[in-house]
Amino acid sequence: MMALGTEQHGDIIEKLQDGRYTGCFALTEVAHGSDVRGMKTTATYDPNTKSFILHSEDFKAAKCWVGGLGQTSTHAMVFAQLITPDKKNRGLHLFIVPIRDPETLLPYPRVTVGDLGEKIGLNGIDNGFVMFHNYRIPRINLLNKTGDVTEDGKYVSRLKKESQRLGASLGALSMGRVNITCVCTKYISLAIVIAIRYCAVRKQFGPSLEEEWPVIEYQVQQWRLFPHLATTYVMTIFSEIYVRKLRSFQISLLTSENRELVSAEGMEFHALSSAVKPLCSWMTRDAIQDCREACGGHGYLAASRLGQLRADNDPNCTYEGENNVLIQQASNWLLGLWSNILEGKEISSPVGSASFLSDGQNILQLKFNHTTIEEVLAPENLLTMLKWLICYYLKKTHQQVVFLKKNGESDFSIRNNSQVFLARTLALVYAEHTLMKTFLDHLQESMWSSEEKSVLTKLGSLYAATCLEKRLGDLYAGGYASTSDGIDTLLREGIITLCKDLLNEAVALVDVLAPPDFIVNSPLGFSDGEVYKHMEQWILKNPENLERPSWWREALLSKL
Ligand SMILES: Cc1cc2nc3c(=O)[nH]c(=O)nc-3n(C[C@H](O)[C@H](O)[C@H](O)COP(=O)(O)OP(=O)(O)OC[C@H]3O[C@@H](n4cnc5c(N)ncnc54)[C@H](O)[C@@H]3O)c2cc1C
């Protein structure tokens, strides 16, 4: 509201800030989500009453999934197609719409609002729907920074194209994606804390009947968990730095005279957030699942919290841009840079996430030339391999685009047919590289002791080596490595060695990440490691767990 509104919205912003009003954000409709241009809710300006008439033609046009709308919000920011009195559709605009009376929480007449009902997770949030039936709101409720309607109904905008206006409105949402990345770091941290603490205590088998091993001692268990521990550290440090960078970008948005630079930074941040949000939410999804399985049967107890974490992280893959759709924004930006490079033009990457691409043709000539595990695991060598992969995917995706263009396919069809194994992977590797680079740059800061730096470097190497091991096929297929180089053995043995090295540090490393016990709130993951004591308390505290089923009389013959 602050990004897209003007002085006329000061009063309402103040009431939202001090809690007299509560707000929500209504973009998605029942029949349209990712493709926002398909939204059907209309806001028709009526110069006689100087108001907009909001209307949802049917249930398909109902706004839905809106967090906070189901039972509580008094106001919604609603995206609607703005229709001026000349019957022209001026495209999607944002309106502040009163939904409920703040005194009674009852909906206003001509507004149908309600809750979507139980969800897979996040049930603490009341996601709701709303329909408008020729519902009038004052003219000044339009957020009018990019486009406005005069009292007599003329449309005015400093941005000429509808796509620019929509871009400005949606651009204001970038911070939301960054926040999601931060939320993911909290979920992945909790999951890894619970799993590693539990696995350090849980014992099964051993070299002899007398000697049982904690399951974390097993190689396979380390390989299943420690790469996620490494990811958690890389994600945590990355997201902190990333938020700081974005905040200073937002300040320069308001203050900088250099509009060209700000615009280039804006595009890069948009591309970056469009790749990083999918990567982090997917890595968190995979980590939570592995943590759940790593805790065996007890991990399946609701009390372990792993199921809840899995369900709560799930929508991170969907909202603020469905991952598979959102990630296309990043690959489009990268492909644009690559086209410039091929034409011999300079490229602009003021945030620095893709500046290495200007050397892309040389990077593609590089060959794997390491002979020891130490060399392969050296962070700068792993970073080079990730850079090579980005250039490789750029080249392949660009070739596919050119091929489809030559075949006369439309832009829509070209984009659609260059995603799988190409543009999508490109954007993911770009995000993987950005995380690793940011993490390593941060390790150069003087705040770290040499011991801390040493263990953090191991974590960085494990993160990058794990990313690369999954793409060995491409490293061979693209000619970076040949079968005689032994890259597979060196990378894989490197991962196993790192896991072994980290064994003694693992519990301390999760203790660093862990919130206080009352937030961990899982008998498997409390800091004292007294898993069985806490499980017993948990199970016995619920009297129902010791009772016969409520229907026992119906099922037993004796009825006693
Ligand atoms: C818990 C939760 C909270 C939410 N909160 C809000 C909120 O507060 N406000 C709000 O406005 N919305 C909210 N949403 C809605 C959310 O933003 C949308 O669900 C999301 O943008 C995806 O849109 P969709 O559901 O229409 O999916 P669709 O766009 O219908 O996607 C369906 C599938 O099709 C695929 N697909 C679609 N287009 C393409 C393409 N071009 N190429 C390849 N694949 C494609 C997608 O990848 C997806 O797998 C929330 C959703 C959830 C789950």
The ligand as an SDF file (V2000), in Angstrom:
LIG
                    3D

 53 58  0  0  0  0  0  0  0  0999 V2000
   -1.5490  -21.2660    1.7080 C   0  0  0  0  0  0  0  0  0  0  0  0
   -1.7840  -20.3210    0.5750 C   0  0  0  0  0  0  0  0  0  0  0  0
   -1.8940  -18.9570    0.8360 C   0  0  0  0  0  0  0  0  0  0  0  0
   -2.1510  -18.0590   -0.1920 C   0  0  0  0  0  0  0  0  0  0  0  0
   -2.3160  -16.7280    0.1070 N   0  0  0  0  0  0  0  0  0  0  0  0
   -2.7140  -15.8710   -0.8730 C   0  0  0  0  0  0  0  0  0  0  0  0
   -3.0320  -14.5070   -0.5750 C   0  0  0  0  0  0  0  0  0  0  0  0
   -2.9100  -14.0580    0.5660 O   0  0  0  0  0  0  0  0  0  0  0  0
   -3.4620  -13.7060   -1.5810 N   0  0  0  0  0  0  0  0  0  0  0  0
   -3.5910  -14.1540   -2.8670 C   0  0  0  0  0  0  0  0  0  0  0  0
   -3.9890  -13.3760   -3.7230 O   0  0  0  0  0  0  0  0  0  0  0  0
   -3.3000  -15.4300   -3.1830 N   0  0  0  0  0  0  0  0  0  0  0  0
   -2.8600  -16.3000   -2.2280 C   0  0  0  0  0  0  0  0  0  0  0  0
   -2.5720  -17.6170   -2.5310 N   0  0  0  0  0  0  0  0  0  0  0  0
   -2.7440  -18.0810   -3.9090 C   0  0  0  0  0  0  0  0  0  0  0  0
   -1.4150  -18.3340   -4.6160 C   0  0  0  0  0  0  0  0  0  0  0  0
   -0.7280  -17.1350   -4.8130 O   0  0  0  0  0  0  0  0  0  0  0  0
   -1.7200  -19.0600   -5.9200 C   0  0  0  0  0  0  0  0  0  0  0  0
   -2.2330  -20.3300   -5.5770 O   0  0  0  0  0  0  0  0  0  0  0  0
   -0.4680  -19.1970   -6.7770 C   0  0  0  0  0  0  0  0  0  0  0  0
   -0.1250  -17.9530   -7.3420 O   0  0  0  0  0  0  0  0  0  0  0  0
   -0.6260  -20.2110   -7.9120 C   0  0  0  0  0  0  0  0  0  0  0  0
   -1.7520  -19.9500   -8.6640 O   0  0  0  0  0  0  0  0  0  0  0  0
   -2.8420  -21.0930   -8.9540 P   0  0  0  0  0  0  0  0  0  0  0  0
   -3.2410  -21.6810   -7.6650 O   0  0  0  0  0  0  0  0  0  0  0  0
   -3.8870  -20.4800   -9.7950 O   0  0  0  0  0  0  0  0  0  0  0  0
   -2.0580  -22.1840   -9.7670 O   0  0  0  0  0  0  0  0  0  0  0  0
   -2.1080  -22.3880  -11.3380 P   0  0  0  0  0  0  0  0  0  0  0  0
   -1.5380  -21.1820  -12.0030 O   0  0  0  0  0  0  0  0  0  0  0  0
   -3.4420  -22.8230  -11.7840 O   0  0  0  0  0  0  0  0  0  0  0  0
   -1.1010  -23.5570  -11.4750 O   0  0  0  0  0  0  0  0  0  0  0  0
   -1.4710  -24.9490  -11.5840 C   0  0  0  0  0  0  0  0  0  0  0  0
   -0.2760  -25.6950  -12.1390 C   0  0  0  0  0  0  0  0  0  0  0  0
   -0.0520  -25.3030  -13.4900 O   0  0  0  0  0  0  0  0  0  0  0  0
    1.3060  -24.9640  -13.6770 C   0  0  0  0  0  0  0  0  0  0  0  0
    1.4200  -23.8610  -14.6370 N   0  0  0  0  0  0  0  0  0  0  0  0
    0.6440  -22.7490  -14.7320 C   0  0  0  0  0  0  0  0  0  0  0  0
    1.0930  -21.9560  -15.7170 N   0  0  0  0  0  0  0  0  0  0  0  0
    2.1780  -22.5630  -16.2440 C   0  0  0  0  0  0  0  0  0  0  0  0
    3.1080  -22.2270  -17.2720 C   0  0  0  0  0  0  0  0  0  0  0  0
    3.0180  -21.0880  -17.9700 N   0  0  0  0  0  0  0  0  0  0  0  0
    4.1250  -23.0720  -17.5330 N   0  0  0  0  0  0  0  0  0  0  0  0
    4.2490  -24.2120  -16.8320 C   0  0  0  0  0  0  0  0  0  0  0  0
    3.4110  -24.5940  -15.8570 N   0  0  0  0  0  0  0  0  0  0  0  0
    2.3930  -23.7730  -15.5570 C   0  0  0  0  0  0  0  0  0  0  0  0
    1.8240  -24.5210  -12.3030 C   0  0  0  0  0  0  0  0  0  0  0  0
    3.2210  -24.7610  -12.2030 O   0  0  0  0  0  0  0  0  0  0  0  0
    1.0030  -25.4050  -11.3640 C   0  0  0  0  0  0  0  0  0  0  0  0
    1.6910  -26.5790  -11.1000 O   0  0  0  0  0  0  0  0  0  0  0  0
   -2.2700  -18.5320   -1.5290 C   0  0  0  0  0  0  0  0  0  0  0  0
   -2.1240  -19.9050   -1.7830 C   0  0  0  0  0  0  0  0  0  0  0  0
   -1.8730  -20.7870   -0.7540 C   0  0  0  0  0  0  0  0  0  0  0  0
   -1.7430  -22.2430   -1.0640 C   0  0  0  0  0  0  0  0  0  0  0  0
  1  2  1  0
  2  3  1  0
  2 52  2  0
  3  4  2  0
  4  5  1  0
  4 50  1  0
  5  6  2  0
  6  7  1  0
  6 13  1  0
  7  8  2  0
  7  9  1  0
  9 10  1  0
 10 11  2  0
 10 12  1  0
 12 13  2  0
 13 14  1  0
 14 15  1  0
 14 50  1  0
 15 16  1  0
 16 17  1  0
 16 18  1  0
 18 19  1  0
 18 20  1  0
 20 21  1  0
 20 22  1  0
 22 23  1  0
 23 24  1  0
 24 25  2  0
 24 26  1  0
 24 27  1  0
 27 28  1  0
 28 29  2  0
 28 30  1  0
 28 31  1  0
 31 32  1  0
 32 33  1  0
 33 34  1  0
 33 48  1  0
 34 35  1  0
 35 36  1  0
 35 46  1  0
 36 37  1  0
 36 45  1  0
 37 38  2  0
 38 39  1  0
 39 40  1  0
 39 45  2  0
 40 41  1  0
 40 42  2  0
 42 43  1  0
 43 44  2  0
 44 45  1  0
 46 47  1  0
 46 48  1  0
 48 49  1  0
 50 51  2  0
 51 52  1  0
 52 53  1  0
M  END
$$$$
